[in-house]
Amino acid sequence: MPRTRADAQRSHPRHQRRGEARLPAVVATLVAVGLYLLLPQQLLIAPRYVLPALEVALLVPLVAINPRRLTRQTRTFRVLSLTLVTVIAASNLVALATLIHALVHAGVKDGPTLLVAALQVWLTNIIVFGLAYWELDRGGPVSRTQVAREELPLADFRFSQDENDDAVQEVADGASGTSDWVPTLVDYLYVSVTNSTAFSPTDTMPLSTRAKLLMSVQSVAALLTSLLVIARAVSVLP
């Protein structure tokens, strides 16, 4: 029987784990699709159901490849997963740009509808960038649990667990080096939430150029939504 929590955690190496659960990512994706479906018609760049249908069509084979746990990764799986995130992100950024244009040039007067639309865009921004970080960091969710740590691609983010080895025992026992901890979707969604509210990294630092660029785009989008869109919406409330 293991003598300490660290011994217990070391008895289950990452490459022997069952892989990260599929359901949270499916739920997050479907929420983003639903938020897009509820946007006002003037913010949509195509018929309402075209992009959501495409996103669901991309999601179905991803679920088929890994229906319960993320343990298998093929080239097709990787391309489909990154394409899905790209489509959601692009459509949401276009919706934000359209919303800003309508505010500046169209003289929109429907404040309540505008507030709801701004909230939808902001929430989708959090979800899609969380999914993007989750898909890219250290080779993606499959690699993070199935590949030996020394063979993982370079990290895009440094989490607090990655530097807690020398902390007090109850903290060090959960550190990456001690327990073989790896981040899951919830960790990346937390990074996305904090980046969208603080407009900068908090306890998780971007390391790679692509991570810094993605966080910059997200911060600017969140800033525009919070300061320009919401402020303008409040000003035209009846």
C-alpha positions in Angstrom: 0.0 0.0 0.0 1.4 3.5 -0.9 2.8 5.3 2.1 2.0 8.9 0.9 -0.3 10.6 -1.6 2.7 11.1 -3.9 3.4 7.4 -3.9 -0.2 6.7 -4.7 -0.2 9.2 -7.6 3.1 7.8 -9.0 1.6 4.3 -9.1 -0.6 5.5 -12.1 1.6 7.1 -14.8 0.0 9.3 -17.3 0.4 7.0 -20.2 -1.5 4.3 -18.3 -4.5 6.5 -17.6 -7.8 6.2 -19.4 -7.5 9.6 -21.0 -9.4 12.8 -20.4 -13.2 12.5 -20.5 -14.8 13.4 -23.8 -18.1 14.8 -22.4 -16.9 18.2 -21.1 -15.5 19.2 -24.5 -18.7 18.1 -26.3 -20.8 20.1 -23.9 -18.6 23.2 -24.3 -18.7 23.0 -28.0 -22.5 22.5 -28.1 -23.0 25.5 -25.8 -20.9 27.7 -28.2 -23.0 26.4 -31.1 -26.2 27.2 -29.2 -25.0 30.7 -28.4 -24.3 31.4 -32.1 -27.8 30.1 -33.1 -29.4 32.6 -30.7 -27.5 35.7 -32.1 -29.6 38.4 -33.8 -29.9 37.8 -37.6 -28.0 41.0 -38.4 -24.8 39.5 -36.8 -24.8 36.3 -38.8 -22.6 36.0 -41.9 -24.6 33.1 -43.4 -28.0 31.5 -43.0 -28.6 30.8 -39.3 -28.1 27.0 -39.5 -25.2 26.7 -41.9 -22.3 27.2 -39.6 -23.8 25.3 -36.6 -24.5 22.4 -39.0 -20.9 22.5 -40.2 -19.7 22.5 -36.6 -21.9 19.6 -35.6 -20.7 17.7 -38.7 -17.1 18.2 -37.6 -17.9 17.2 -34.0 -19.6 13.9 -34.9 -16.5 12.1 -36.2 -14.4 13.4 -33.3 -16.9 11.8 -30.9 -16.9 8.6 -33.0 -13.1 8.3 -32.8 -13.0 8.9 -29.0 -16.6 8.4 -27.7 -15.9 8.3 -24.0 -12.2 9.0 -23.3 -9.6 10.8 -25.3 -7.1 8.0 -25.9 -6.7 7.8 -29.7 -5.2 10.5 -31.9 -4.9 10.2 -35.7 -4.0 12.8 -38.3 -7.6 13.1 -39.3 -8.7 13.6 -35.6 -6.2 16.4 -35.2 -7.2 18.2 -38.4 -10.9 17.9 -37.6 -10.5 19.1 -34.0 -8.4 22.2 -34.9 -10.7 23.0 -37.8 -13.8 22.9 -35.5 -12.2 25.3 -33.1 -11.1 27.6 -35.9 -14.6 27.7 -37.4 -16.2 28.6 -34.1 -13.6 31.2 -33.3 -13.8 32.9 -36.7 -17.5 33.0 -36.7 -17.6 34.6 -33.3 -14.9 37.2 -34.1 -16.9 38.1 -37.3 -20.0 38.4 -35.2 -18.1 40.8 -32.8 -16.9 42.9 -35.7 -20.4 43.1 -37.1 -21.8 44.1 -33.8 -19.2 46.9 -33.4 -19.9 48.1 -36.9 -23.6 48.2 -36.2 -23.0 50.2 -33.1 -20.7 52.7 -34.7 -22.4 53.2 -38.0 -26.0 51.9 -37.9 -27.3 53.8 -34.9 -28.7 50.7 -33.1 -31.4 51.6 -30.5 -32.4 48.2 -29.2 -30.3 48.2 -26.0 -31.6 45.0 -24.3 -31.1 42.9 -27.5 -27.6 44.4 -27.9 -26.7 43.5 -24.3 -27.8 39.9 -24.7 -25.9 39.7 -28.0 -22.7 41.1 -26.4 -23.0 38.6 -23.6 -23.4 35.7 -26.1 -20.3 36.8 -28.0 -18.3 37.3 -24.8 -19.3 33.8 -23.5 -18.5 32.2 -26.8 -15.1 34.0 -26.8 -14.3 32.3 -23.4 -15.4 28.9 -24.6 -13.7 28.9 -27.9 -10.3 30.2 -26.7 -10.4 27.7 -23.8 -10.9 25.0 -26.4 -8.1 26.4 -28.5 -5.6 26.4 -25.6 -6.8 22.9 -24.7 -6.3 21.6 -28.2 -2.8 23.2 -28.7 -0.9 22.9 -25.4 1.6 20.1 -25.3 0.2 18.4 -28.4 -3.4 18.3 -27.3 -5.5 16.3 -24.8 -4.6 12.9 -26.1 -0.8 13.5 -26.1 -0.9 15.0 -22.6 -2.1 11.7 -21.1 -0.9 9.1 -23.5 2.7 10.2 -24.3 5.6 10.0 -21.9 6.4 13.3 -20.4 9.9 13.5 -21.9 8.4 13.0 -25.4 5.7 15.7 -25.1 6.0 18.8 -27.4 7.1 22.0 -25.6 4.5 23.5 -23.4 2.5 26.5 -24.5 1.5 27.4 -20.9 3.1 27.2 -17.5 0.6 26.4 -14.8 1.2 26.9 -11.1 1.3 23.2 -10.6 4.4 23.1 -12.9 6.4 25.0 -10.3 5.1 23.8 -7.0 7.5 21.0 -6.3 9.4 22.9 -3.6 6.2 24.1 -1.8 4.8 22.8 1.5 4.1 19.1 1.4 0.3 19.2 0.8 0.9 21.6 -2.1 4.0 19.8 -3.5 2.1 16.4 -3.6 -0.1 17.8 -6.3 2.7 19.4 -8.4 3.4 18.3 -12.0 6.8 16.8 -11.2 5.6 14.9 -8.1 2.1 13.6 -9.1 2.5 13.7 -12.9 -0.3 16.2 -13.1 -1.5 17.5 -16.4 -4.1 20.2 -17.2 -7.6 19.3 -18.4 -10.3 21.3 -20.2 -11.4 23.0 -16.9 -7.9 24.4 -16.4 -7.8 25.9 -19.9 -11.3 27.3 -19.5 -10.2 29.0 -16.3 -7.2 30.5 -18.2 -9.7 31.8 -20.8 -12.0 33.2 -18.1 -9.2 35.1 -16.3 -7.8 36.4 -19.6 -11.2 37.7 -20.7 -11.8 39.5 -17.4 -8.4 40.7 -16.5 -7.3 41.2 -20.1 -4.0 39.7 -19.2 -2.5 36.4 -17.9 -3.0 35.8 -14.1 -1.5 32.7 -12.6 -0.9 30.8 -15.9 1.8 32.2 -18.2 1.9 31.8 -22.0 5.2 30.5 -23.1 5.0 30.1 -26.9 4.5 32.7 -29.5 1.2 31.2 -30.6 -0.1 31.2 -27.1 0.8 34.8 -26.6 -0.9 35.7 -29.9 -4.0 33.8 -29.1 -4.2 35.4 -25.6 -3.7 38.8 -27.2 -6.5 38.3 -29.7 -8.8 37.1 -26.9 -7.9 40.0 -24.6 -8.6 42.6 -27.3 -11.9 40.9 -28.3 -13.0 40.8 -24.6 -11.9 44.4 -24.1 -13.9 45.6 -27.1 -17.0 43.6 -25.9 -16.8 44.9 -22.4 -15.9 48.5 -23.0 -17.4 49.4 -26.3 -20.3 47.1 -26.9 -21.7 46.9 -23.4 -21.1 50.6 -22.7 -22.9 51.5 -25.9 -25.8 49.2 -25.1 -26.3 50.7 -21.7 -26.3 54.2 -23.2 -29.2 53.3 -25.5 -31.3 51.5 -22.9 -34.8 52.9 -22.8 
